[in-house]
Structure formats: structure tokens, C-alpha cells
Amino acid sequence: MPPGWTSRVSEQWRHLLPAAVVPEQGWKIHVSATHQSAVAALQAVHEYCAREAVAFKHLCSPAESQR
């Protein structure tokens, strides 16, 4: 996790928030992946969001995708 970011975990989700102020409104983008591509997809999203200081969330574990 980048310096200054905070992490909040709920029952199903892990929320990652940058030190910058997160706007009250904005766009939400959903990323889909298969079980085989999930790790690579999460790594790509994490790298982009960390670089651009964009808040994001992901499932806490692969088992959550089976709910």
C-alpha cells in the first residue's frame, strides 16, 4: 500500500483510500476478471490507482467471488 493511504476492511470488501481528499461524486469503473486472470487484473488496477491516487476496492478473498 502506498505511503499515506488507508485500508478499511468490511465483511466482503477491502477499501483502499489515498491520502488525498476523495470527491463526494465521480465515476465508478468496474473491472471484471476470471479466476485465472484475477491476480493480474488486481495488480494492474492497484498500480494504476496508486499512481493516480484513485480510491478503489476489491474482494477480500477469492472465495468471496463464489457468493
ROLO-322794 format. One record per residue: x negated, z negated, y negated of N, C-alpha, C, O in turn. Coordinates in steps of 0.001 Angstrom, whole numbers, padded with zeros to 6 digits, m for minus. Example, Ala and Ser with C-alpha at 12.3 -4.5 7.8 and 13.67 -1.06 7.14 Angstrom:
<pts>
m013190 | m007800 | 005690 | m012300 | m007800 | 004500 | m013200 | m007800 | 003300 | m014236 | m008465 | 003319
m012850 | m007080 | 002250 | m013670 | m007140 | 001060 | m012900 | m007870 | m000030 | m013409 | m008039 | m001138
</pts>
This chain:
<pts>
m000853 | 000000 | 001173 | 000000 | 000000 | 000000 | m000901 | 000000 | m001239 | m001882 | m000742 | m001301
m000561 | 000837 | m002222 | m001392 | 000889 | m003431 | m001393 | m000444 | m004185 | m000429 | m001203 | m004092
m002459 | m000735 | m004925 | m002512 | m001964 | m005716 | m001347 | m002035 | m006699 | m000988 | m001034 | m007318
m000766 | m003208 | m006839 | 000309 | m003423 | m007781 | 001696 | m003108 | m007240 | 002692 | m003450 | m007877
001783 | m002474 | m006097 | 003078 | m002153 | m005501 | 003631 | m003386 | m004801 | 002883 | m004280 | m004406
004960 | m003423 | m004653 | 005593 | m004496 | m003890 | 006350 | m003883 | m002721 | 006774 | m002729 | m002765
006504 | m004679 | m001688 | 007215 | m004258 | m000490 | 008324 | m005255 | m000227 | 008114 | m006467 | m000273
009510 | m004730 | 000049 | 010654 | m005569 | 000385 | 011238 | m005046 | 001684 | 011485 | m003847 | 001820
011459 | m005941 | 002639 | 011985 | m005536 | 003941 | 013381 | m006102 | 004114 | 013614 | m007295 | 003921
014302 | m005229 | 004480 | 015657 | m005656 | 004829 | 015800 | m005489 | 006343 | 014818 | m005218 | 007034
016985 | m005646 | 006843 | 017191 | m005560 | 008288 | 016698 | m004236 | 008870 | 016100 | m004210 | 009946
016949 | m003145 | 008159 | 016644 | m001815 | 008691 | 015567 | m001069 | 007909 | 014908 | m000189 | 008461
015379 | m001402 | 006645 | 014536 | m000610 | 005755 | 013348 | m001394 | 005212 | 013394 | m002617 | 005079
012283 | m000659 | 004904 | 011159 | m001182 | 004137 | 011146 | m000412 | 002823 | 011015 | 000812 | 002818
011283 | m001128 | 001711 | 011306 | m000535 | 000378 | 009926 | m000738 | m000251 | 009397 | m001850 | m000243
009355 | 000315 | m000787 | 008066 | 000247 | m001474 | 008287 | 000624 | m002934 | 008801 | 001698 | m003246
007889 | m000283 | m003818 | 008160 | m000111 | m005244 | 006863 | m000150 | m006043 | 006059 | m001067 | m005874
006653 | 000841 | m006915 | 005432 | 000860 | m007729 | 005471 | m000207 | m008810 | 006524 | m000771 | m009109
004308 | m000474 | m009392 | 004234 | m001440 | m010490 | 004972 | m000922 | m011718 | 005448 | m001708 | m012536
005067 | 000397 | m011847 | 005778 | 000997 | m012983 | 007267 | 000673 | m012888 | 007781 | 000404 | m011802
007941 | 000699 | m014003 | 009369 | 000431 | m014044 | 010117 | 001573 | m013354 | 009883 | 002744 | m013652
011000 | 001233 | m012449 | 011794 | 002228 | m011736 | 013068 | 002479 | m012548 | 013771 | 001529 | m012893
013378 | 003746 | m012859 | 014585 | 004024 | m013647 | 015855 | 003635 | m012898 | 015887 | 003648 | m011667
016904 | 003288 | m013648 | 018175 | 002920 | m013031 | 018837 | 004106 | m012358 | 019540 | 003934 | m011361
018629 | 005306 | m012879 | 019224 | 006512 | m012326 | 018133 | 007532 | m012067 | 017059 | 007485 | m012666
018427 | 008450 | m011171 | 017469 | 009511 | m010894 | 017848 | 010251 | m009631 | 018967 | 010125 | m009133
016923 | 011013 | m009125 | 017132 | 011809 | m007933 | 016771 | 011022 | m006690 | 015919 | 010134 | m006724
017427 | 011358 | m005598 | 017081 | 010808 | m004295 | 016854 | 011991 | m003364 | 017686 | 012894 | m003280
015749 | 011981 | m002681 | 015420 | 013057 | m001748 | 015323 | 012467 | m000344 | 014661 | 011451 | m000130
015983 | 013108 | 000598 | 015942 | 012670 | 001988 | 014977 | 013568 | 002755 | 014986 | 014788 | 002594
014156 | 012957 | 003579 | 013208 | 013700 | 004410 | 013608 | 013488 | 005858 | 013767 | 012354 | 006310
013768 | 014574 | 006574 | 014125 | 014490 | 007992 | 012909 | 014813 | 008844 | 012053 | 015610 | 008460
012850 | 014178 | 010012 | 011749 | 014422 | 010938 | 012235 | 014165 | 012355 | 013214 | 013450 | 012568
011548 | 014747 | 013308 | 011815 | 014458 | 014712 | 010974 | 013249 | 015105 | 010135 | 012794 | 014328
011196 | 012735 | 016297 | 010349 | 011631 | 016773 | 008887 | 012071 | 016827 | 007984 | 011275 | 016566
008661 | 013317 | 017160 | 007288 | 013821 | 017272 | 006620 | 013986 | 015914 | 005403 | 013834 | 015808
007389 | 014293 | 014878 | 006787 | 014546 | 013568 | 006958 | 013390 | 012581 | 006514 | 013491 | 011438
007588 | 012305 | 013000 | 007922 | 011212 | 012078 | 006693 | 010578 | 011423 | 006703 | 010317 | 010220
005654 | 010334 | 012186 | 004460 | 009686 | 011617 | 003813 | 010587 | 010574 | 003449 | 010123 | 009493
003669 | 011858 | 010885 | 003062 | 012793 | 009935 | 003931 | 012935 | 008684 | 003406 | 013009 | 007573
005248 | 012972 | 008854 | 006155 | 013085 | 007710 | 006041 | 011850 | 006823 | 005960 | 011973 | 005601
006033 | 010664 | 007422 | 005921 | 009435 | 006639 | 004582 | 009370 | 005913 | 004531 | 008939 | 004761
003507 | 009785 | 006558 | 002198 | 009795 | 005896 | 002197 | 010717 | 004683 | 001652 | 010370 | 003636
002808 | 011893 | 004823 | 002850 | 012854 | 003708 | 003690 | 012302 | 002555 | 003297 | 012406 | 001393
004841 | 011720 | 002873 | 005700 | 011144 | 001831 | 004996 | 009973 | 001149 | 005019 | 009860 | m000076
004373 | 009107 | 001940 | 003660 | 007950 | 001389 | 002558 | 008398 | 000434 | 002431 | 007855 | m000664
001767 | 009377 | 000841 | 000673 | 009859 | m000010 | 001209 | 010410 | m001330 | 000673 | 010108 | m002396
002268 | 011220 | m001256 | 002832 | 011800 | m002474 | 003402 | 010715 | m003381 | 003092 | 010669 | m004572
004235 | 009840 | m002817 | 004897 | 008817 | m003626 | 003892 | 007838 | m004229 | 004068 | 007400 | m005366
002854 | 007493 | m003492 | 001827 | 006601 | m004023 | 001100 | 007263 | m005192 | 000857 | 006632 | m006221
000762 | 008518 | m005026 | 000037 | 009248 | m006077 | 000889 | 009399 | m007339 | 000375 | 009301 | m008454
002185 | 009637 | m007164 | 003079 | 009900 | m008301 | 003848 | 008661 | m008771 | 004674 | 008763 | m009678
003593 | 007488 | m008168 | 004270 | 006226 | m008499 | 005790 | 006360 | m008367 | 006544 | 006002 | m009272
006213 | 006882 | m007220 | 007631 | 007076 | m006916 | 008045 | 006058 | m005854 | 007437 | 005988 | m004787
009077 | 005271 | m006148 | 009596 | 004306 | m005171 | 010173 | 005063 | m003975 | 010725 | 006152 | m004131
010043 | 004479 | m002780 | 010636 | 005091 | m001597 | 010898 | 004036 | m000547 | 010421 | 002905 | m000636
011672 | 004434 | 000453 | 011945 | 003524 | 001563 | 011882 | 004304 | 002858 | 012039 | 005524 | 002883
011644 | 003561 | 003949 | 011632 | 004181 | 005275 | 012129 | 003143 | 006288 | 012155 | 001945 | 006005
012515 | 003617 | 007450 | 012957 | 002712 | 008501 | 011825 | 001770 | 008879 | 010655 | 002153 | 008865
012181 | 000534 | 009217 | 011165 | m000463 | 009591 | 010459 | m000119 | 010898 | 009280 | m000427 | 011075
011181 | 000516 | 011806 | 010575 | 000841 | 013095 | 011225 | 002092 | 013667 | 012341 | 002445 | 013286
010530 | 002762 | 014580 | 011130 | 003936 | 015225 | 012435 | 003615 | 015962 | 013308 | 004475 | 016074
012570 | 002411 | 016453 | 013792 | 002029 | 017169 | 015019 | 002098 | 016260 | 016131 | 002308 | 016744
014831 | 001924 | 014948 | 015952 | 001962 | 014017 | 016605 | 003350 | 013979 | 017787 | 003469 | 013658
015850 | 004381 | 014302 | 016423 | 005734 | 014264 | 017397 | 005970 | 015420 | 018121 | 006966 | 015431
017414 | 005065 | 016378 | 018303 | 005205 | 017541 | 019638 | 004490 | 017365 | 020488 | 004536 | 018255
019827 | 003838 | 016241 | 021077 | 003109 | 015992 | 022255 | 004014 | 015902 | 023376 | 003548 | 015696
</pts>
